[in-house]
Amino acid sequence: MYPYKNGTHLQLHTENQRRLDKIHSEFQEEVARLKANAGQVIIPEATIRSPKGNWSFSDVLVIPHDTRSDLLQPDVVTALDALLSLQDQGQLSNVRLQWYESIGQLPRWTATG
C-alpha cells in the first residue's frame, strides 16, 4: 500500500531494452484503446483461473465500482472492478466479496490447560 515507509530497503536494477520497449508498446496500445473507446476501459482479453476451472472473456467493459474509496480516488479501475463488471454483465455468477481487516498476519493462538 505504500511505495516507501520507514525500514523499507529499495534495490534498483537495470532492465533489458527489449523489455522496456515491450512495456512502452503495451502502454501506447492501452492509451490508443482508451482514446478509441471514448475513455471507457475495455480489456481486450481477460482470463480467470481457479481450482474450479478457467474462463476467458473478450472485450470486457470495466466500470469502476469504487469499492476502495478509503484508499483510491473515485473512478479508479481495479482488477476487482473487472470481476464485478463481468457479474453486472451476466458473464459471471456467484461472485462474493469477503472483507478482511488485515491480510498476511497469522492468527494468534493461545494455549490453555
C-alpha positions as CSV (number, residue, x, y, z in Angstrom):
1,M,0.0,0.0,0.0
2,Y,3.0,2.3,0.4
3,P,5.8,2.8,-2.1
4,Y,8.1,3.5,0.9
5,K,7.9,3.6,4.6
6,N,10.4,3.6,7.4
7,G,12.5,0.4,7.4
8,T,12.0,-0.3,3.7
9,H,15.0,-1.3,1.6
10,L,15.0,-0.4,-2.1
11,Q,17.0,-2.1,-4.8
12,L,17.3,-0.7,-8.3
13,H,18.1,-2.8,-11.3
14,T,18.7,-2.1,-15.0
15,E,16.2,-3.6,-17.4
16,N,16.7,-5.1,-20.8
17,Q,15.9,-2.6,-23.5
18,R,13.7,-5.2,-25.3
19,R,11.6,-5.5,-22.2
20,L,11.4,-1.7,-21.8
21,D,10.3,-1.4,-25.5
22,K,7.6,-4.0,-24.9
23,I,6.3,-2.1,-21.8
24,H,6.2,1.1,-23.8
25,S,4.5,-0.5,-26.7
26,E,1.8,-2.0,-24.5
27,F,1.3,1.4,-22.8
28,Q,0.8,3.0,-26.2
29,E,-1.7,0.4,-27.2
30,E,-3.6,1.0,-23.9
31,V,-3.7,4.7,-24.5
32,A,-4.9,4.2,-28.1
33,R,-7.7,1.8,-26.9
34,L,-8.9,4.4,-24.3
35,K,-9.0,7.1,-27.0
36,A,-10.8,4.8,-29.4
37,N,-13.4,3.9,-26.7
38,A,-14.0,7.5,-25.6
39,G,-12.2,6.9,-22.3
40,Q,-14.0,3.7,-21.4
41,V,-11.8,0.9,-20.1
42,I,-12.3,-2.2,-22.3
43,I,-10.0,-5.1,-21.6
44,P,-9.3,-7.0,-24.9
45,E,-8.8,-10.3,-23.2
46,A,-9.4,-11.4,-19.5
47,T,-8.7,-14.9,-18.2
48,I,-9.8,-16.1,-14.8
49,R,-8.0,-19.2,-13.4
50,S,-9.3,-21.0,-10.4
51,P,-9.3,-24.5,-8.9
52,K,-12.9,-24.9,-10.3
53,G,-11.9,-24.1,-13.9
54,N,-10.7,-21.4,-16.3
55,W,-12.7,-18.8,-18.1
56,S,-11.8,-16.4,-20.9
57,F,-13.6,-13.2,-21.9
58,S,-13.1,-10.8,-24.7
59,D,-13.6,-7.0,-24.9
60,V,-14.7,-6.6,-21.3
61,L,-16.2,-3.2,-20.5
62,V,-14.9,-2.4,-17.0
63,I,-16.9,0.1,-14.9
64,P,-15.4,1.4,-11.6
65,H,-17.4,0.3,-8.6
66,D,-15.4,2.4,-6.1
67,T,-15.1,-0.4,-3.6
68,R,-11.9,1.1,-2.1
69,S,-12.9,4.7,-1.6
70,D,-10.8,4.6,1.6
71,L,-7.7,4.2,-0.5
72,L,-8.3,5.2,-4.1
73,Q,-9.8,8.2,-5.8
74,P,-13.3,7.9,-7.3
75,D,-13.5,6.1,-10.7
76,V,-10.1,4.3,-10.3
77,V,-10.5,1.0,-12.1
78,T,-9.1,-2.1,-10.4
79,A,-9.0,-5.9,-11.1
80,L,-11.9,-6.3,-8.7
81,D,-13.9,-3.9,-11.0
82,A,-13.3,-6.3,-13.9
83,L,-14.8,-9.2,-11.9
84,L,-17.8,-7.1,-10.7
85,S,-18.3,-5.7,-14.2
86,L,-18.4,-9.3,-15.6
87,Q,-21.0,-10.1,-13.0
88,D,-23.0,-7.0,-13.8
89,Q,-23.0,-8.0,-17.5
90,G,-24.3,-11.5,-16.6
91,Q,-21.0,-13.2,-17.6
92,L,-20.2,-14.4,-14.1
93,S,-22.4,-15.7,-11.3
94,N,-21.6,-16.4,-7.6
95,V,-19.2,-13.5,-7.2
96,R,-19.0,-12.8,-3.4
97,L,-16.9,-10.3,-1.6
98,Q,-15.2,-11.1,1.7
99,W,-13.7,-8.2,3.6
100,Y,-10.6,-8.8,5.7
101,E,-9.4,-6.1,8.1
102,S,-5.8,-7.3,7.5
103,I,-4.1,-9.7,5.2
104,G,-0.9,-11.7,5.8
105,Q,-0.9,-12.0,9.5
106,L,-1.0,-15.3,11.2
107,P,-3.8,-15.8,13.7
108,R,-2.7,-15.6,17.4
109,W,-3.4,-18.8,19.2
110,T,-3.4,-19.1,23.0
111,A,-2.7,-22.3,24.7
112,T,-4.6,-23.1,27.8
113,G,-4.5,-26.0,30.1
